[in-house]
Amino acid sequence: MRDLHELPRLTDSISYLYIEHAVVEQEAKAIALWREDGKVQVPCASLSVLLLGPGTKISHAAMRTLADCGCSVLWVGEGGLRVYGQGMGETRSSSNLLRQVSLWSNPDTRMAVVRRMYELRFREPVSPEMTLRQIRGMEGGRVRQIYARLAKEHGVVWTGRNYDRGNWNSADPVNRALSAANACLYGVCHAAIVSMGYSPAVGFIHTGKQLSFVYDVADIYKTDTTIAVAFTVAGKNDVANIEREVRLACRQQFHDKRLLERVAKDLSTLFSGINLPEVIEGYDGSDDKPGGIWDDQDGVVSGGKNYSDE
């Protein structure tokens, strides 16, 4: 391997850490969280994504340390329910992004990726004769069955997926739990996507949002992770803060199921073996040098090439 940032060891990382009402400072080669009740040291070298909630402040030195360690930083709403911005992951190569865009831009290859996504969800092949509407109908039926089964198992009244972003507390406990759990999943998938050099905005099923691909990837894992967590927590009678309990349960489940490792492998599988136009495989091996320049006749040429003498 010529560039240690070309293939980051995402699978070795802790999934995520959510903090709010704290100050983040650099400490030695790591970071420390300062709160009213004291200081907590964080080994950011083994952290995949840091979610900064309301009331947080972070120093320039801490951001530099996180970037050097390959830890993505997301600025999120309360409980991680919205993502407002992101810091750079550890991948310097653009080859994965170029392959993603090439597959997305061709209707045939885009549909091939969409089918693979549904196969990863269903864990079985999808007939090439099925239309996309038929596949979505089959998915909808399976999800409704899962909701009904978990509601019965945990004694939860389920009337459907319904919540108002403008009035969070108006939703019933299970819908709030689902939203909180999915927000955690989005953060982890977002971190995996940017850490491996893909774009969170170039979605194959979802489209038109800066997080379209995050929603695509997260949907693969919801039935195995967040839906079960949400109904389990919502079925308890003594939960004072359901959002906090859901976040803790998700973090434990993501660790137990080795979710980051699974996402990393699935992203590689998703885009492999599909024929497409030639993709630029070069990468910027140094942070302080510009990449190549695209030319319509010669492909990629070195930066600064002068054609005035030709």
Rosetta silent file (secondary structure, phi, psi, omega in degrees, C-alpha in Angstrom):
SEQUENCE: MRDLHELPRLTDSISYLYIEHAVVEQEAKAIALWREDGKVQVPCASLSVLLLGPGTKISHAAMRTLADCGCSVLWVGEGGLRVYGQGMGETRSSSNLLRQVSLWSNPDTRMAVVRRMYELRFREPVSPEMTLRQIRGMEGGRVRQIYARLAKEHGVVWTGRNYDRGNWNSADPVNRALSAANACLYGVCHAAIVSMGYSPAVGFIHTGKQLSFVYDVADIYKTDTTIAVAFTVAGKNDVANIEREVRLACRQQFHDKRLLERVAKDLSTLFSGINLPEVIEGYDGSDDKPGGIWDDQDGVVSGGKNYSDE
SCORE:     score description
SCORE:     0.000 S_00000001
   1 L     0.000  128.273 -176.342    0.000    0.000    0.000 S_00000001
   2 L   -86.835  -23.812 -176.267    1.460    3.319   -1.070 S_00000001
   3 L  -132.496  117.053 -176.826   -0.776    5.556    1.018 S_00000001
   4 L   -65.204  -17.101  178.466   -1.787    4.628    4.550 S_00000001
   5 L   -91.587   -2.434 -176.408   -4.904    6.795    4.154 S_00000001
   6 L   -71.095  -38.533  177.926   -6.017    4.979    1.014 S_00000001
   7 L  -127.374   85.573 -177.402   -7.630    2.123    2.945 S_00000001
   8 L   -66.145  147.189  179.878   -8.454    3.285    6.478 S_00000001
   9 L   -83.762   63.774 -177.969   -8.862    0.661    9.186 S_00000001
  10 H   -61.301  -34.147 -174.886  -12.436    1.702    9.836 S_00000001
  11 H   -68.897  -14.670  179.755  -13.361   -1.741   11.145 S_00000001
  12 H   -89.737   -1.798 -171.362  -10.969   -1.354   14.071 S_00000001
  13 L   -92.249  156.273  168.145  -12.651    1.808   15.333 S_00000001
  14 E   -70.487  144.288 -172.195  -15.201    2.511   18.044 S_00000001
  15 E   -63.528  -65.083 -176.537  -18.470    3.403   16.324 S_00000001
  16 E  -158.599  163.219  173.714  -19.368    6.828   17.701 S_00000001
  17 E  -136.623  124.450  178.099  -19.441    9.140   20.712 S_00000001
  18 E  -104.735  131.119  177.931  -22.203   11.705   21.250 S_00000001
  19 E  -134.603  153.767  173.494  -21.578   14.652   23.572 S_00000001
  20 L  -148.336  156.242  179.287  -23.458   17.821   24.478 S_00000001
  21 L    51.612   56.746 -179.257  -22.880   20.774   26.833 S_00000001
  22 L  -150.847  163.905  175.182  -19.135   20.231   26.984 S_00000001
  23 E  -113.112  129.238 -178.157  -15.845   21.781   25.879 S_00000001
  24 E  -105.112  120.773 -179.266  -13.527   19.656   23.724 S_00000001
  25 E  -127.124  156.133  173.017   -9.815   20.384   24.057 S_00000001
  26 E   -73.716  141.604  174.359   -6.628   18.717   22.883 S_00000001
  27 E  -143.601  112.814 -173.650   -4.747   16.778   25.546 S_00000001
  28 L    56.936 -125.110  178.545   -1.410   15.181   24.612 S_00000001
  29 L  -102.877   20.661  179.493   -2.152   13.202   21.419 S_00000001
  30 E  -131.773 -162.870  176.273   -5.803   12.754   22.304 S_00000001
  31 E  -128.446  162.879  177.008   -8.709   14.940   23.342 S_00000001
  32 E  -133.234  143.052  177.851  -10.482   15.627   26.614 S_00000001
  33 E  -103.183  123.615  179.648  -14.102   16.524   27.317 S_00000001
  34 E  -105.667  124.378  177.092  -14.640   19.143   30.005 S_00000001
  35 E  -132.887  175.872 -179.007  -18.006   19.295   31.745 S_00000001
  36 L   -60.531  -30.550 -176.527  -19.322   20.638   35.028 S_00000001
  37 L   -91.986    7.359  176.366  -18.793   17.251   36.669 S_00000001
  38 E   130.712 -165.160 -175.131  -15.170   16.909   35.568 S_00000001
  39 E  -114.816  143.012  176.405  -12.938   15.827   32.692 S_00000001
  40 E  -128.206  124.466  176.914  -13.103   12.708   30.511 S_00000001
  41 E   -84.040  142.337 -177.340  -10.222   11.657   28.276 S_00000001
  42 E  -125.199  122.431  176.821  -11.106   10.241   24.847 S_00000001
  43 L   -78.519   81.437 -171.201   -8.768    7.993   22.804 S_00000001
  44 H   -66.643  -15.529  178.001   -9.681    9.599   19.482 S_00000001
  45 H   -64.245  -23.655  179.872   -7.227    7.391   17.557 S_00000001
  46 H  -111.667   17.331 -179.628   -9.731    4.536   17.946 S_00000001
  47 E  -105.684  135.162 -177.788  -12.883    6.628   17.515 S_00000001
  48 E   -85.985  -46.117 -178.110  -14.742    6.648   14.198 S_00000001
  49 E  -145.979  138.724  175.899  -17.060    9.626   14.594 S_00000001
  50 E  -110.652  120.484  179.803  -17.601   12.335   17.199 S_00000001
  51 E   -97.194  116.670 -178.869  -21.128   13.764   17.323 S_00000001
  52 E   -98.921  110.076  179.562  -21.168   17.313   18.706 S_00000001
  53 L   -88.712 -171.066 -178.627  -24.566   18.177   20.124 S_00000001
  54 L   -59.764  148.298  175.711  -25.939   21.491   21.448 S_00000001
  55 L    76.805   17.386  179.646  -23.836   23.451   23.926 S_00000001
  56 L  -103.690  147.884  172.958  -20.475   22.094   22.758 S_00000001
  57 E  -130.185  140.506 -178.312  -17.318   24.049   21.999 S_00000001
  58 E  -134.484  138.108 -177.465  -14.256   22.584   20.321 S_00000001
  59 L   -84.812  161.134  176.738  -10.794   24.061   19.947 S_00000001
  60 H   -60.409  -41.545 -179.311   -8.747   24.294   16.761 S_00000001
  61 H   -63.592  -38.323  178.795   -6.087   22.027   18.292 S_00000001
  62 H   -66.560  -40.959  178.042   -8.697   19.384   19.121 S_00000001
  63 H   -63.315  -39.749  178.813  -10.049   19.453   15.553 S_00000001
  64 H   -63.799  -41.976  178.750   -6.536   19.058   14.179 S_00000001
  65 H   -63.301  -43.340  179.044   -5.920   16.062   16.441 S_00000001
  66 H   -62.822  -41.725  178.824   -9.210   14.449   15.407 S_00000001
  67 H   -64.516  -42.207  178.836   -8.390   14.981   11.718 S_00000001
  68 H   -62.499  -31.421 -179.637   -4.919   13.496   12.155 S_00000001
  69 L   -86.456   -1.778  179.721   -6.495   10.441   13.794 S_00000001
  70 L    75.848   22.906  179.762   -9.006   10.009   10.982 S_00000001
  71 L   -92.990  122.096  175.967  -12.004   10.706   13.218 S_00000001
  72 E   -74.695  147.428  179.222  -14.964   12.296   11.443 S_00000001
  73 E  -122.460  126.892  178.014  -16.754   15.089   13.278 S_00000001
  74 E  -118.431  132.527  173.314  -20.459   15.763   12.835 S_00000001
  75 E   -93.834  118.151 -169.579  -22.312   18.792   14.197 S_00000001
  76 E  -127.130  166.973  174.957  -25.757   17.532   15.127 S_00000001
  77 L   -79.841 -178.227 -177.847  -28.984   18.583   16.792 S_00000001
  78 H   -57.985  129.589 -179.213  -30.124   17.523   20.244 S_00000001
  79 H    73.944    8.123 -178.825  -29.861   13.768   20.619 S_00000001
  80 H    75.258   23.899 -171.549  -28.152   13.530   17.247 S_00000001
  81 L   -80.796  -17.640  175.429  -31.469   13.977   15.470 S_00000001
  82 L  -139.689  151.363  177.555  -30.159   16.206   12.689 S_00000001
  83 E  -112.146  121.269 -177.246  -26.785   16.616   10.998 S_00000001
  84 E   -99.767  -24.480 -178.502  -25.768   20.203   10.271 S_00000001
  85 E  -171.256  168.973 -177.666  -22.209   19.733    9.064 S_00000001
  86 E  -142.805  151.931  171.939  -19.236   17.383    8.922 S_00000001
  87 L  -100.268  163.945 -173.841  -15.486   17.390    9.230 S_00000001
  88 L   -67.815  140.985  172.139  -13.184   15.502    6.882 S_00000001
  89 L   -81.807 -165.777 -172.580  -12.632   11.781    7.257 S_00000001
  90 L   -98.012    0.410 -179.442   -9.283   10.077    6.805 S_00000001
  91 L   -86.015  128.836  178.521   -9.469    9.088    3.147 S_00000001
  92 L  -100.909  -15.429 -176.812   -7.423   11.224    0.764 S_00000001
  93 L   -80.716  147.152  176.026   -8.180    9.204   -2.384 S_00000001
  94 L  -104.737    2.529 -174.238  -10.992   10.146   -4.768 S_00000001
  95 H   -63.375  -39.343  178.299  -11.146    6.790   -6.591 S_00000001
  96 H   -65.897  -40.611  178.576  -14.095    5.489   -4.542 S_00000001
  97 H   -63.392  -43.304 -179.458  -16.020    8.711   -5.093 S_00000001
  98 H   -64.093  -38.228  177.625  -15.348    8.609   -8.838 S_00000001
  99 H   -67.403  -42.273  177.808  -16.557    5.017   -9.021 S_00000001
 100 H   -57.873  -47.693 -178.306  -19.682    5.883   -7.022 S_00000001
 101 H   -67.236  -38.370  178.861  -20.525    8.787   -9.338 S_00000001
 102 H   -62.848  -43.052  178.077  -19.813    6.734  -12.470 S_00000001
 103 H   -67.710  -36.453 -179.559  -22.183    3.994  -11.329 S_00000001
 104 H   -68.921  -36.314 -171.459  -24.810    6.550  -10.326 S_00000001
 105 H   -77.328  -13.051  179.141  -24.692    8.467  -13.611 S_00000001
 106 L  -107.239  123.002 -175.998  -25.551    5.452  -15.796 S_00000001
 107 H   -56.372  -37.861 -178.235  -29.165    4.169  -15.448 S_00000001
 108 H   -68.970  -46.945 -179.738  -28.178    0.516  -15.950 S_00000001
 109 H   -70.693  -32.281  176.620  -25.347    0.503  -13.408 S_00000001
 110 H   -63.000  -42.726  178.962  -27.414    2.582  -10.989 S_00000001
 111 H   -66.614  -34.202  177.605  -30.162   -0.024  -11.118 S_00000001
 112 H   -63.024  -40.225  177.581  -27.577   -2.777  -10.581 S_00000001
 113 H   -67.631  -41.122  178.965  -26.449   -1.043   -7.371 S_00000001
 114 H   -59.128  -43.973  179.056  -30.060   -0.557   -6.258 S_00000001
 115 H   -62.669  -39.031  177.943  -30.732   -4.280   -6.655 S_00000001
 116 H   -64.457  -37.127  177.860  -27.644   -5.101   -4.610 S_00000001
 117 H   -61.513  -44.308  179.526  -28.861   -2.805   -1.858 S_00000001
 118 H   -69.102  -33.104  176.535  -32.171   -4.624   -1.673 S_00000001
 119 H   -66.336  -36.749  175.854  -30.405   -7.984   -1.748 S_00000001
 120 H   -65.858  -35.651  177.375  -28.324   -6.893    1.233 S_00000001
 121 H   -68.706  -47.617 -174.741  -31.548   -5.941    3.035 S_00000001
 122 H   -79.906  -20.538 -175.737  -33.404   -9.141    2.142 S_00000001
 123 L    60.371   35.532  175.770  -30.316  -11.391    2.427 S_00000001
 124 L  -159.169  157.024 -178.997  -31.472  -13.230   -0.687 S_00000001
 125 L   -63.575  150.096  174.298  -31.250  -12.663   -4.454 S_00000001
 126 L  -108.010  126.549 -177.239  -33.714  -10.329   -6.132 S_00000001
 127 L   -59.665  131.059  178.589  -35.106  -11.576   -9.435 S_00000001
 128 L   -64.348  -13.886  179.863  -33.898   -9.432  -12.351 S_00000001
 129 L   -82.497  -14.348 -179.668  -37.434   -9.640  -13.740 S_00000001
 130 L   -75.898  136.872  174.918  -38.862   -7.697  -10.792 S_00000001
 131 L   -78.453  165.707  179.818  -39.491   -3.999  -11.333 S_00000001
 132 H   -64.532  -35.872  177.470  -38.325   -1.449   -8.808 S_00000001
 133 H   -64.646  -38.647  177.594  -41.917   -0.830   -7.742 S_00000001
 134 H   -66.185  -40.263  178.614  -42.385   -4.539   -7.083 S_00000001
 135 H   -63.436  -44.591  179.375  -39.181   -4.653   -5.037 S_00000001
 136 H   -64.006  -36.750  176.813  -40.278   -1.658   -2.978 S_00000001
 137 H   -63.959  -41.062  177.598  -43.668   -3.254   -2.425 S_00000001
 138 H   -64.453  -40.431  178.267  -42.010   -6.439   -1.159 S_00000001
 139 H   -63.117  -45.237 -179.936  -39.794   -4.380    1.148 S_00000001
 140 H   -59.454  -40.875  177.908  -42.762   -2.454    2.522 S_00000001
 141 H   -63.485  -40.798  179.678  -44.612   -5.669    3.318 S_00000001
 142 H   -66.407  -42.293 -179.481  -41.632   -7.107    5.174 S_00000001
 143 H   -64.593  -42.184  178.625  -41.112   -3.952    7.226 S_00000001
 144 H   -61.108  -37.896  177.439  -44.788   -3.825    8.217 S_00000001
 145 H   -64.994  -39.832  179.336  -44.571   -7.438    9.384 S_00000001
 146 H   -65.354  -44.678  176.992  -41.502   -6.640   11.497 S_00000001
 147 H   -57.312  -47.380 -177.276  -43.228   -3.654   13.107 S_00000001
 148 H   -64.639  -41.292 -178.875  -46.289   -5.751   13.924 S_00000001
 149 H   -66.103  -45.680 -178.903  -44.249   -8.645   15.339 S_00000001
 150 H   -68.351  -35.832  177.454  -42.068   -6.451   17.570 S_00000001
 151 H   -62.162  -40.464  179.041  -45.064   -4.452   18.801 S_00000001
 152 H   -68.731  -41.880 -178.454  -46.731   -7.694   19.882 S_00000001
 153 H   -64.048  -37.293 -173.953  -43.572   -9.068   21.498 S_00000001
 154 H  -105.072    6.249  177.049  -42.922   -5.934   23.581 S_00000001
 155 L    65.125   37.747 -178.081  -46.504   -4.929   24.296 S_00000001
 156 L  -103.600  133.862  174.595  -46.254   -1.655   22.378 S_00000001
 157 L   -76.631  118.693 -176.334  -49.267    0.026   20.786 S_00000001
 158 L  -117.692  117.820  179.465  -48.280    0.561   17.159 S_00000001
 159 L  -115.254    7.763  178.628  -50.352    2.814   14.902 S_00000001
 160 L   116.034  165.407 -179.254  -47.734    3.444   12.245 S_00000001
 161 L   -77.122  112.985 -174.888  -44.662    5.566   11.629 S_00000001
 162 L  -156.616  121.144  174.522  -45.716    9.094   12.477 S_00000001
 163 L  -158.857  155.309 -178.673  -43.913   12.062   14.006 S_00000001
 164 L  -112.963  115.059 -178.494  -43.705   15.831   13.565 S_00000001
 165 L   -60.617  -29.645 -179.475  -40.192   17.272   13.410 S_00000001
 166 L   -80.422  -11.618  179.856  -41.547   20.620   14.532 S_00000001
 167 L  -141.786   75.979 -171.638  -43.199   19.122   17.623 S_00000001
 168 H   -57.311  -43.435 -174.279  -40.958   16.316   18.839 S_00000001
 169 H   -73.762   -8.098  178.814  -42.798   15.595   22.095 S_00000001
 170 H   -77.083  -17.415 -179.498  -46.123   15.093   20.318 S_00000001
 171 L   -75.953  152.871  177.143  -44.960   11.713   18.980 S_00000001
 172 L   -73.598  164.162 -174.141  -45.635    8.536   20.931 S_00000001
 173 H   -55.520  -41.743 -175.602  -42.693    6.864   22.722 S_00000001
 174 H   -69.286  -34.987  176.706  -42.020    4.217   20.081 S_00000001
 175 H   -69.493  -37.307  174.929  -41.897    6.784   17.266 S_00000001
 176 H   -65.356  -39.089  178.889  -39.515    8.959   19.283 S_00000001
 177 H   -64.631  -41.924  178.118  -37.419    5.879   19.984 S_00000001
 178 H   -62.325  -43.074 -179.626  -37.296    4.981   16.281 S_00000001
 179 H   -65.300  -42.733  179.566  -36.222    8.499   15.324 S_00000001
 180 H   -65.452  -42.098 -179.945  -33.506    8.608   17.991 S_00000001
 181 H   -65.619  -43.522 -179.541  -32.223    5.149   17.045 S_00000001
 182 H   -65.566  -33.605  177.425  -32.162    5.944   13.326 S_00000001
 183 H   -61.743  -40.379  176.209  -30.260    9.179   14.023 S_00000001
 184 H   -62.557  -43.865 -179.776  -27.508    7.123   15.683 S_00000001
 185 H   -63.953  -40.702  178.312  -27.451    4.761   12.723 S_00000001
 186 H   -60.755  -40.350  179.642  -27.248    7.672   10.281 S_00000001
 187 H   -62.294  -43.165  179.593  -24.239    9.038   12.144 S_00000001
 188 H   -66.324  -45.924  179.662  -22.384    5.715   11.978 S_00000001
 189 H   -64.535  -38.852  176.952  -23.199    5.164    8.286 S_00000001
 190 H   -59.529  -45.618  179.818  -22.237    8.769    7.524 S_00000001
 191 H   -62.574  -42.457  179.628  -18.869    8.244    9.195 S_00000001
 192 H   -63.534  -42.233 -177.398  -18.258    5.012    7.283 S_00000001
 193 H   -63.319  -51.378 -177.319  -19.169    6.620    3.962 S_00000001
 194 H   -72.114  -30.306  179.419  -16.914    9.667    4.276 S_00000001
 195 H   -68.474  -28.058  179.662  -14.093    7.666    5.875 S_00000001
 196 L   -95.325    5.519  172.575  -13.999    5.363    2.844 S_00000001
 197 L    88.218   15.858  176.435  -14.018    8.245    0.395 S_00000001
 198 L   -96.100  167.586  178.525  -17.629    8.113   -0.833 S_00000001
 199 L   -98.752  129.682  176.474  -20.074   11.001   -1.023 S_00000001
 200 L   -70.694  -12.976 -175.501  -23.032   11.048    1.402 S_00000001
 201 L   -91.594  -21.763 -174.585  -25.010   13.099   -1.131 S_00000001
 202 L   -90.008   84.999 -178.192  -24.900   10.764   -4.158 S_00000001
 203 L   -89.942  153.266  179.916  -27.753    8.408   -3.348 S_00000001
 204 L  -101.128  -35.187  175.849  -28.994    5.576   -5.543 S_00000001
 205 L  -100.058  -56.673  173.356  -32.456    5.061   -4.027 S_00000001
 206 L   -79.008  154.196 -178.637  -32.874    8.323   -2.120 S_00000001
 207 L  -154.326  156.712  173.260  -32.052   11.482   -4.008 S_00000001
 208 L    89.189    1.726 -179.980  -31.963   15.257   -3.721 S_00000001
 209 L  -123.338  156.446  178.051  -30.532   15.532   -0.195 S_00000001
 210 L   -67.860  -15.415 -179.641  -27.013   16.020    1.138 S_00000001
 211 L  -117.091   24.150 -175.711  -27.451   12.748    3.056 S_00000001
 212 H   -57.305  -44.540 -178.910  -29.202   10.693    0.362 S_00000001
 213 H   -70.816  -29.646  174.421  -26.549    7.955    0.297 S_00000001
 214 H   -60.825  -44.259  178.727  -26.520    7.864    4.104 S_00000001
 215 H   -65.261  -38.773  176.441  -30.237    7.023    4.019 S_00000001
 216 H   -56.289  -52.056 -174.803  -29.595    4.380    1.335 S_00000001
 217 H   -68.894  -42.944 -178.014  -26.952    2.628    3.416 S_00000001
 218 H   -61.535  -35.514 -179.089  -28.748    2.969    6.761 S_00000001
 219 H   -61.376  -23.379  179.346  -31.893    1.327    5.360 S_00000001
 220 L   -64.876  -29.799 -169.485  -29.885   -1.866    4.849 S_00000001
 221 L  -111.158   -5.171 -173.536  -29.447   -2.284    8.613 S_00000001
 222 H   -59.674  -45.205 -176.295  -32.569   -0.833   10.226 S_00000001
 223 H   -65.478  -26.386 -179.510  -34.502   -4.096   10.534 S_00000001
 224 H   -88.774  -16.925 -171.519  -31.516   -5.779   12.203 S_00000001
 225 L  -127.302  -78.930 -166.173  -30.609   -2.930   14.545 S_00000001
 226 H   -69.899  -35.009 -179.167  -32.580    0.223   15.239 S_00000001
 227 H   -64.072  -45.167  179.123  -36.129   -1.085   14.857 S_00000001
 228 H   -63.467  -42.273  179.058  -35.516   -3.846   17.393 S_00000001
 229 H   -61.797  -45.533 -176.741  -33.794   -1.436   19.803 S_00000001
 230 H   -61.338  -45.194 -179.041  -36.614    1.104   19.572 S_00000001
 231 H   -70.715  -34.037  177.674  -39.384   -1.380   20.342 S_00000001
 232 H   -63.764  -47.153 -178.959  -37.381   -2.968   23.142 S_00000001
 233 H   -69.794  -41.088 -179.000  -36.804    0.360   24.898 S_00000001
 234 H   -65.721  -24.314 -179.836  -40.331    1.633   24.205 S_00000001
 235 L   -79.413   -9.065  177.842  -41.736   -1.538   25.768 S_00000001
 236 L   -80.108  149.396 -176.402  -40.137   -0.777   29.135 S_00000001
 237 L   -95.803  -14.480 -171.349  -42.287    0.932   31.751 S_00000001
 238 L  -117.585   34.487 -178.917  -39.634    2.775   33.755 S_00000001
 239 L   -92.711  112.228 -178.461  -37.743    4.754   31.089 S_00000001
 240 L   -78.510  -38.194 -178.740  -37.355    8.375   32.185 S_00000001
 241 L  -129.141   93.105 -172.074  -35.417    9.539   29.110 S_00000001
 242 H   -66.207  -34.208 -179.758  -36.251    7.324   26.180 S_00000001
 243 H   -65.492  -42.285  179.462  -33.892    9.075   23.750 S_00000001
 244 H   -65.403  -43.689  179.104  -30.892    8.581   26.032 S_00000001
 245 H   -61.576  -38.092  178.692  -31.756    4.925   26.651 S_00000001
 246 H   -65.757  -43.658  179.773  -32.060    4.346   22.918 S_00000001
 247 H   -60.865  -43.657  179.630  -28.660    5.927   22.215 S_00000001
 248 H   -64.276  -42.339 -179.850  -26.987    3.755   24.853 S_00000001
 249 H   -66.433  -38.178  178.300  -28.714    0.615   23.563 S_00000001
 250 H   -64.954  -43.905 -179.138  -27.756    1.426   19.972 S_00000001
 251 H   -60.287  -41.087  179.142  -24.130    1.979   20.870 S_00000001
 252 H   -68.002  -41.695 -179.383  -23.983   -1.394   22.602 S_00000001
 253 H   -67.823  -40.670  177.938  -25.738   -3.168   19.764 S_00000001
 254 H   -60.367  -36.972  177.892  -23.550   -1.566   17.095 S_00000001
 255 H   -68.955  -47.441 -177.217  -20.530   -2.795   19.047 S_00000001
 256 H   -63.515  -38.218 -178.350  -21.903   -6.307   19.571 S_00000001
 257 L   -87.763    0.336 -178.982  -22.904   -6.696   15.918 S_00000001
 258 L    51.240   52.574 -172.204  -19.639   -5.132   14.687 S_00000001
 259 H   -62.700  -42.583 -179.121  -21.716   -2.792   12.569 S_00000001
 260 H   -60.658  -40.046  177.572  -18.866   -0.638   11.294 S_00000001
 261 H   -62.109  -41.395 -179.800  -17.049   -3.700   10.026 S_00000001
 262 H   -66.453  -42.764  179.376  -20.205   -4.838    8.272 S_00000001
 263 H   -62.386  -44.223 -179.584  -20.836   -1.420    6.695 S_00000001
 264 H   -60.143  -44.617  179.264  -17.260   -1.221    5.421 S_00000001
 265 H   -66.451  -41.732 -178.209  -17.474   -4.664    3.816 S_00000001
 266 H   -67.492  -35.600  177.073  -20.910   -4.016    2.331 S_00000001
 267 H   -64.137  -39.132  177.730  -19.812   -0.720    0.787 S_00000001
 268 H   -66.653  -41.143  179.390  -16.944   -2.500   -0.930 S_00000001
 269 H   -66.456  -37.454 -173.643  -19.278   -5.259   -2.138 S_00000001
 270 H   -57.931  -38.522 -172.927  -21.895   -2.787   -3.304 S_00000001
 271 L  -107.057    5.468 -176.161  -19.717   -1.203   -5.974 S_00000001
 272 L   -93.323  149.849  173.062  -17.491   -4.125   -6.990 S_00000001
 273 L    74.483   11.066  177.618  -17.780   -6.245  -10.121 S_00000001
 274 L  -105.750  121.898 -178.175  -20.060   -3.875  -12.044 S_00000001
 275 L   -69.081  137.173 -178.722  -18.726   -2.875  -15.450 S_00000001
 276 L  -155.791  166.783  176.734  -18.563    0.859  -16.013 S_00000001
 277 L   -56.680  158.581 -176.219  -16.560    3.424  -17.968 S_00000001
 278 L   -53.580  134.032  179.803  -12.937    3.819  -17.001 S_00000001
 279 L  -108.891  138.163  177.858  -12.478    5.306  -13.538 S_00000001
 280 L   -68.030  123.540 -176.443   -9.527    7.445  -12.556 S_00000001
 281 L  -101.120   -4.615 -179.045   -7.530    5.442  -10.045 S_00000001
 282 L   -70.362  159.719  178.401   -4.949    8.067   -9.125 S_00000001
 283 L  -145.150  162.237  178.856   -5.021    9.718   -5.731 S_00000001
 284 L   -85.578  103.783 -175.487   -3.418   12.595   -3.953 S_00000001
 285 L   -77.760   -7.321 -179.957   -0.697   10.978   -1.901 S_00000001
 286 L  -137.593  138.159 -176.441    0.153   14.168   -0.059 S_00000001
 287 L   -66.463  -24.263 -172.203   -2.152   16.666    1.581 S_00000001
 288 L   -97.753    7.781  179.827   -0.133   19.676    0.400 S_00000001
 289 L  -117.682  140.240  177.302   -0.092   18.879   -3.331 S_00000001
 290 L   -71.605  159.768  178.132   -2.956   19.396   -5.797 S_00000001
 291 L   -81.233 -171.744  178.448   -4.341   16.445   -7.716 S_00000001
 292 L   -73.127  172.142  178.692   -4.253   15.921  -11.461 S_00000001
 293 E  -116.724  133.352 -178.798   -6.182   17.953  -14.025 S_00000001
 294 E   -77.780  136.874  177.549   -8.742   16.346  -16.330 S_00000001
 295 E  -127.875  137.129 -174.274   -8.197   16.744  -20.081 S_00000001
 296 L   -70.260  -14.991  179.553  -10.774   15.727  -22.717 S_00000001
 297 L  -108.202  -39.550 -173.889   -8.080   14.163  -24.936 S_00000001
 298 L  -102.996    0.806 -176.889   -5.357   12.925  -22.603 S_00000001
 299 E    79.070 -127.811  179.307   -7.408   11.986  -19.546 S_00000001
 300 E   -94.484  127.509  177.409   -5.658   13.055  -16.360 S_00000001
 301 E  -119.123  162.754 -178.975   -2.560   15.209  -16.758 S_00000001
 302 L   -69.652  147.490  179.251   -0.281   16.639  -14.116 S_00000001
 303 L   -60.082  138.709  176.309   -1.228   19.981  -12.625 S_00000001
 304 L    87.528    6.840  178.648    0.316   23.005  -14.270 S_00000001
 305 L   -63.400  132.568 -174.970    0.843   21.425  -17.703 S_00000001
 306 L  -105.719  121.916 -179.573    1.335   24.258  -20.212 S_00000001
 307 L   -98.358    1.801 -173.648   -0.150   23.830  -23.708 S_00000001
 308 L   -67.712  -23.161 -177.346    0.958   27.244  -25.013 S_00000001
 309 L   -90.666   -2.736 -175.407    4.130   25.801  -26.618 S_00000001
 310 L   -88.597    0.000    0.000    2.337   23.057  -28.552 S_00000001
